[in-house]
Amino acid sequence: MAGLLERAFTSRAGKALAGRFGLAEPPVLRRGRVLPDEPVVLASLANSTLAGDTLELLGVVSAVPLRDDDAELPAYPDRIGAIVVDACGLREVRQLEGLRAVLRPAVRALAGSGRVVLVADAEVTGVEANAVRQALDGINRTVGKELRHGATANLVYVAQGTAAPDLASTLSFLLEGRSAFVDGQSWTVSPARDPIPEPGQDEQRAPQRHDEPPAPLAGRIVVVTGAARGIGAQIATVAARDGATVVCVDIPAAGESLAALANRLHGTALQLDVTAPDAGERIAAHVATRYGADACIHGIVHNAGITRDKQLANTDAQRWAQVLEVNLAAELRINPVLLEGRPGGLADGGRIVAIASTSGIAGNRGQANYAASKAGVVGLVRAEAPQLAARGITVNAVAPGFIETDMTAKIPFVQREVFRRTNSLGQGGQPVDVAETIGYFLDPASAGVTGQVVRVCGQNLVGQ
Ligand SMILES: NC(=O)c1ccc[n+]([C@@H]2O[C@H](COP(=O)([O-])OP(=O)(O)OC[C@H]3O[C@@H](n4cnc5c(N)ncnc54)[C@H](O)[C@@H]3O)[C@@H](O)[C@H]2O)c1
């Protein structure tokens, strides 16, 4: 029945009917390491130069904004690809008018898959300044909901002392197609512990020619659990595209597809159930054996995850334990082992990335065990990040919304269609959207991003 319904909806007649009910074909999103074709407009509201300096560092030529402060609403002569608004220094409610004045003409001219990026102070003092700081979040979320044609809005808070090199990886991620399914979000960038090396200055990176695509992870080992399929396979693929040597981990039952992926990516496969008591030791031993006793891991991505959905009233101890073990407890056991300084462990300056879920943030009927595990992941990230800051290790999580994978293919069709559509972009995300966000965390240039949870959900309506 579900299959019949799905075929009816995806047939040409079904699509036409869906269109008449307001379920129009969703826009095709700009993806990949691709900046907008159209101009990037830069507006600084209170004389901060941070966003402008960052765009300059990225080699993005910015255009001057039009302001709606005349009698007649000014119109951009052509479409624009993005507007970056530097709102650092904003402290008073009356100054928010400046934001409205630059956004109004810009959102009218924004191209498909265009970007609104706000940059604001993370820490401010005083009641009005805090009110203004929070107001920016409300504006960001609302603009995200109002934009059309795959355009997104996001807000970056910058901690005191953040300089252009600290912000560069975040602005390039947000402007590029890599952030296609990140919408209406805000997170914080802080000054990196050590200066972020310019490309070419990083001793671990092979020298790179200008005509080659960026390879920020060249010479680095990245371990991805649950890599045999779905989101994990994409995380491994994107890390390899970005130059990493990838260790693909999955259960023995997935051995065949795991080996095929590892071969394709010129990485290695490790058959391992992450809930094994010695999982951390076995990961480190694999790295030391395959890559040498001096080798260490740059990044571990804890992607392996399962669902065993039932309402709490029907959840027995086994369903409860399985999900918490794979999704949370395994990670809690593996991290300390990799942090002990053993051969094949995690390097100082490394990256820990976890996968939460919007279900963990908002709660989801039938997923008490899953929501507990994924909310637990958020707690883990927030607690571990400050502990590891002195070692230059960042700890972050992505919280995917509805992503098109085997896991979500199990959801009944009508419910699946509702989940798919109830976000600002009107479609489900692709595994690559989660993978690109993880690639952004893994980037050595993202050293100032830690303790953050970024939702990759197209601004799903559920939760905060
Ligand atoms: N698909 C979504 O919409 C969505 C949304 C939010 C969060 N997530 C999270 O993203 C991650 C990947 O999800 P997916 O949709 O690709 O799932 P998936 O079921 O397609 O893939 C999960 C992979 O993890 C592996 N795995 C499971 N248990 C394991 C274990 N004990 N040890 C090692 N490997 C194990 C599986 O074999 C599989 O290859 C999960 O953590 C999931 O909770 C997914």
The ligand as an SDF file (V2000), in Angstrom:
LIG
                    3D

 44 48  0  0  0  0  0  0  0  0999 V2000
   18.8910    9.6080    8.2740 N   0  0  0  0  0  0  0  0  0  0  0  0
   18.4520   10.5880    9.0430 C   0  0  0  0  0  0  0  0  0  0  0  0
   17.4910   11.2870    8.7090 O   0  0  0  0  0  0  0  0  0  0  0  0
   19.1420   10.8960   10.3430 C   0  0  0  0  0  0  0  0  0  0  0  0
   18.6380   11.9350   11.1090 C   0  0  0  0  0  0  0  0  0  0  0  0
   19.2590   12.2580   12.3040 C   0  0  0  0  0  0  0  0  0  0  0  0
   20.3900   11.5650   12.7090 C   0  0  0  0  0  0  0  0  0  0  0  0
   20.8550   10.5330   11.9460 N   0  0  0  0  0  0  0  0  0  0  0  0
   22.0350    9.8290   12.4480 C   0  0  0  0  0  0  0  0  0  0  0  0
   23.0150    9.7540   11.4260 O   0  0  0  0  0  0  0  0  0  0  0  0
   23.7960    8.5620   11.5890 C   0  0  0  0  0  0  0  0  0  0  0  0
   23.7890    7.7630   10.2970 C   0  0  0  0  0  0  0  0  0  0  0  0
   22.4320    7.4890    9.9570 O   0  0  0  0  0  0  0  0  0  0  0  0
   22.0210    6.8120    8.5710 P   0  0  0  0  0  0  0  0  0  0  0  0
   20.6830    7.3600    8.2380 O   0  0  0  0  0  0  0  0  0  0  0  0
   23.1100    6.8820    7.5800 O   0  0  0  0  0  0  0  0  0  0  0  0
   21.8160    5.3130    9.0970 O   0  0  0  0  0  0  0  0  0  0  0  0
   22.0090    3.9190    8.3400 P   0  0  0  0  0  0  0  0  0  0  0  0
   21.1900    2.9380    9.1030 O   0  0  0  0  0  0  0  0  0  0  0  0
   21.7570    4.0580    6.8790 O   0  0  0  0  0  0  0  0  0  0  0  0
   23.5680    3.6270    8.5760 O   0  0  0  0  0  0  0  0  0  0  0  0
   24.1110    3.4000    9.8550 C   0  0  0  0  0  0  0  0  0  0  0  0
   25.4010    2.6220    9.7370 C   0  0  0  0  0  0  0  0  0  0  0  0
   25.8780    2.3750   11.0690 O   0  0  0  0  0  0  0  0  0  0  0  0
   26.3030    1.0250   11.1370 C   0  0  0  0  0  0  0  0  0  0  0  0
   26.2300    0.5220   12.5070 N   0  0  0  0  0  0  0  0  0  0  0  0
   25.1090    0.2890   13.2450 C   0  0  0  0  0  0  0  0  0  0  0  0
   25.4460   -0.2330   14.4370 N   0  0  0  0  0  0  0  0  0  0  0  0
   26.8000   -0.3010   14.4700 C   0  0  0  0  0  0  0  0  0  0  0  0
   27.7310   -0.7400   15.4390 C   0  0  0  0  0  0  0  0  0  0  0  0
   27.3280   -1.2310   16.6020 N   0  0  0  0  0  0  0  0  0  0  0  0
   29.0570   -0.6780   15.1420 N   0  0  0  0  0  0  0  0  0  0  0  0
   29.4840   -0.1970   13.9480 C   0  0  0  0  0  0  0  0  0  0  0  0
   28.6310    0.2330   13.0000 N   0  0  0  0  0  0  0  0  0  0  0  0
   27.3120    0.1880   13.2440 C   0  0  0  0  0  0  0  0  0  0  0  0
   25.3280    0.2820   10.2300 C   0  0  0  0  0  0  0  0  0  0  0  0
   25.8190   -0.9940    9.8530 O   0  0  0  0  0  0  0  0  0  0  0  0
   25.2050    1.2470    9.0780 C   0  0  0  0  0  0  0  0  0  0  0  0
   26.1880    1.0330    8.0970 O   0  0  0  0  0  0  0  0  0  0  0  0
   23.1880    7.8120   12.7670 C   0  0  0  0  0  0  0  0  0  0  0  0
   23.9100    8.1480   13.9460 O   0  0  0  0  0  0  0  0  0  0  0  0
   21.7840    8.3710   12.8530 C   0  0  0  0  0  0  0  0  0  0  0  0
   21.2410    8.2570   14.1170 O   0  0  0  0  0  0  0  0  0  0  0  0
   20.2570   10.1770   10.7790 C   0  0  0  0  0  0  0  0  0  0  0  0
  1  2  1  0
  2  3  2  0
  2  4  1  0
  4  5  1  0
  4 44  2  0
  5  6  2  0
  6  7  1  0
  7  8  2  0
  8  9  1  0
  8 44  1  0
  9 10  1  0
  9 42  1  0
 10 11  1  0
 11 12  1  0
 11 40  1  0
 12 13  1  0
 13 14  1  0
 14 15  2  0
 14 16  1  0
 14 17  1  0
 17 18  1  0
 18 19  2  0
 18 20  1  0
 18 21  1  0
 21 22  1  0
 22 23  1  0
 23 24  1  0
 23 38  1  0
 24 25  1  0
 25 26  1  0
 25 36  1  0
 26 27  1  0
 26 35  1  0
 27 28  2  0
 28 29  1  0
 29 30  1  0
 29 35  2  0
 30 31  1  0
 30 32  2  0
 32 33  1  0
 33 34  2  0
 34 35  1  0
 36 37  1  0
 36 38  1  0
 38 39  1  0
 40 41  1  0
 40 42  1  0
 42 43  1  0
M  CHG  2   8   1  16  -1
M  END
$$$$
